[in-house]
Structures are given as structure tokens and as C-alpha cells.
Amino acid sequence: AEMDNLRKRLLRDMADSKSNAKIDATSPFLSVFDHFKLAVKASDEKHSFDVLHKGMEMILDEFQKAFDEVGIEIINACGAVFDPNLHEAAGQKNSTEIPEGHVIEQWRCGYKLGEKIIRPAVVVISSGAAAQNPQENTETADGEDKPNE
């Protein structure tokens, strides 16, 4: 009977811990949700881009505060060396400005909590300058361009 009671208490404690963890994780985002509702209400009442833009900036600031409070760091990859642990490659693009193997574009931010990756950043990697082949096309006697074979 004692073992059964101990098992039940441990299960109840685990459920309480999970519930408390969810509350701790979501609490910082409640003010973000409140600001979002206010922005939607303001955009319904006042059809002004400036009002909507200001509301969106407030929401973005609140999101950053919530992320900071729970310890979530945004992975900003632009210009960084491609790291498969932090980035997910979506493609490659030629660039004369960005060195080969560096991130040229970020399509979606990544997030991490401490050293744990929540979601990698989705990026496009520079493949360096485009290879130039000066003999790519040759002109024929009749003036037509024909590709080299």
C-alpha cells in the first residue's frame, strides 16, 4: 500500500511540475497577446497605417522581452559562416560580396535556449563568385552565336 501511495504521489508531483513549467514558460507571453489584441482592436477602429505600425512595433518589443525573460536567444545568421548545428541550408546563391560558405540570406530566424537549438535558422549560403567561362559562346561566320560543345 505504501509503494502504491508513493507511486501515486510521484505521478501527481510530475503532473504538477509539468503544469508549473507550462505556466512559467507561457506567462511572459501573456502581455504579448494582450498587446496583439489591442493592436487588432485599434486597427478595426482606426484605419491608419501609422497606428497599426506602432502597435506592431510594441508587440515586437514585448516578444523580445518575453524571449529574454525565458532565456530564448534569436539566431541571426546573416553574414555568419554556415554552421549545420545552427543553420538549415535552403539553397546556395552566387555572390561577389559574401565569401563562399557564409550565409547570404536568412529566410527564417532560428532560436535556442542555452546551448539547445529550438529551431535552426533557414538560410541561403553563398557559393562565392559565379564561375566565368570566357569561351562560353562562339560566334559563327554567319553571325549566329552557338554554344561550345
DRENLUM-47806 format. One record per residue (C-alpha): residue number from 0; x, y, z. Coordinates in steps of 0.2 Angstrom, whole numbers, plus 5000, padded with zeros to 4 digits. Layout:
<atoms>
- num,c1,c2,c3
- NUM,X,Y,Z $
...
</atoms>
This chain:
<atoms>
- num,c1,c2,c3
- 0,5000,5000,5000 $
- 1,5014,5012,5004 $
- 2,5023,5009,4987 $
- 3,5006,5012,4978 $
- 4,5004,5028,4988 $
- 5,5022,5033,4984 $
- 6,5019,5030,4965 $
- 7,5003,5040,4965 $
- 8,5011,5054,4974 $
- 9,5026,5054,4962 $
- 10,5014,5054,4947 $
- 11,5004,5069,4954 $
- 12,5020,5078,4958 $
- 13,5026,5075,4940 $
- 14,5010,5082,4933 $
- 15,5011,5097,4944 $
- 16,5029,5100,4939 $
- 17,5024,5099,4920 $
- 18,5009,5111,4924 $
- 19,5020,5123,4933 $
- 20,5033,5123,4919 $
- 21,5020,5127,4906 $
- 22,5014,5142,4917 $
- 23,5032,5148,4919 $
- 24,5035,5147,4900 $
- 25,5019,5155,4895 $
- 26,5017,5169,4907 $
- 27,5030,5181,4899 $
- 28,5020,5179,4883 $
- 29,5003,5184,4890 $
- 30,5007,5203,4889 $
- 31,5012,5200,4871 $
- 32,4995,5193,4867 $
- 33,4987,5207,4876 $
- 34,4996,5220,4865 $
- 35,4992,5210,4850 $
- 36,4973,5211,4854 $
- 37,4975,5229,4857 $
- 38,4983,5232,4840 $
- 39,4969,5222,4832 $
- 40,4956,5232,4841 $
- 41,4965,5248,4836 $
- 42,4966,5243,4818 $
- 43,4947,5240,4817 $
- 44,4943,5257,4825 $
- 45,4956,5267,4816 $
- 46,4961,5263,4798 $
- 47,4978,5271,4800 $
- 48,4994,5263,4795 $
- 49,5004,5273,4807 $
- 50,4993,5266,4822 $
- 51,4995,5248,4816 $
- 52,5013,5250,4813 $
- 53,5016,5257,4831 $
- 54,5006,5243,4838 $
- 55,5016,5230,4828 $
- 56,5032,5238,4835 $
- 57,5025,5237,4853 $
- 58,5021,5219,4850 $
- 59,5039,5215,4843 $
- 60,5046,5224,4859 $
- 61,5035,5213,4870 $
- 62,5040,5197,4861 $
- 63,5059,5202,4863 $
- 64,5056,5205,4882 $
- 65,5047,5188,4884 $
- 66,5061,5179,4875 $
- 67,5074,5187,4886 $
- 68,5064,5183,4902 $
- 69,5063,5164,4897 $
- 70,5081,5164,4890 $
- 71,5077,5161,4872 $
- 72,5090,5168,4860 $
- 73,5087,5173,4842 $
- 74,5099,5165,4830 $
- 75,5103,5179,4817 $
- 76,5114,5171,4804 $
- 77,5116,5184,4790 $
- 78,5135,5186,4786 $
- 79,5140,5171,4798 $
- 80,5149,5156,4792 $
- 81,5137,5142,4789 $
- 82,5136,5130,4804 $
- 83,5125,5115,4801 $
- 84,5122,5115,4820 $
- 85,5114,5132,4820 $
- 86,5108,5133,4802 $
- 87,5097,5124,4789 $
- 88,5103,5127,4771 $
- 89,5089,5130,4759 $
- 90,5100,5134,4745 $
- 91,5115,5142,4738 $
- 92,5117,5159,4728 $
- 93,5132,5166,4719 $
- 94,5139,5182,4727 $
- 95,5154,5193,4724 $
- 96,5152,5202,4741 $
- 97,5149,5187,4753 $
- 98,5163,5174,4754 $
- 99,5159,5156,4750 $
- 100,5152,5146,4764 $
- 101,5144,5161,4773 $
- 102,5126,5165,4775 $
- 103,5120,5177,4762 $
- 104,5101,5177,4766 $
- 105,5091,5171,4781 $
- 106,5073,5166,4777 $
- 107,5068,5161,4794 $
- 108,5076,5165,4811 $
- 109,5082,5152,4822 $
- 110,5080,5150,4841 $
- 111,5090,5142,4855 $
- 112,5088,5140,4874 $
- 113,5105,5140,4882 $
- 114,5115,5128,4871 $
- 115,5100,5118,4865 $
- 116,5093,5123,4847 $
- 117,5074,5125,4847 $
- 118,5074,5128,4829 $
- 119,5088,5131,4816 $
- 120,5089,5147,4806 $
- 121,5084,5143,4787 $
- 122,5097,5151,4777 $
- 123,5104,5153,4759 $
- 124,5123,5150,4758 $
- 125,5135,5160,4747 $
- 126,5143,5149,4734 $
- 127,5156,5163,4730 $
- 128,5158,5172,4714 $
- 129,5150,5165,4698 $
- 130,5162,5155,4688 $
- 131,5165,5164,4672 $
- 132,5169,5154,4656 $
- 133,5175,5167,4643 $
- 134,5173,5154,4629 $
- 135,5155,5150,4633 $
- 136,5148,5157,4617 $
- 137,5157,5157,4600 $
- 138,5151,5167,4585 $
- 139,5150,5158,4568 $
- 140,5153,5166,4551 $
- 141,5135,5169,4548 $
- 142,5134,5180,4564 $
- 143,5124,5167,4575 $
- 144,5130,5163,4592 $
- 145,5132,5145,4596 $
- 146,5137,5137,4612 $
- 147,5153,5127,4614 $
- 148,5151,5109,4614 $
</atoms>
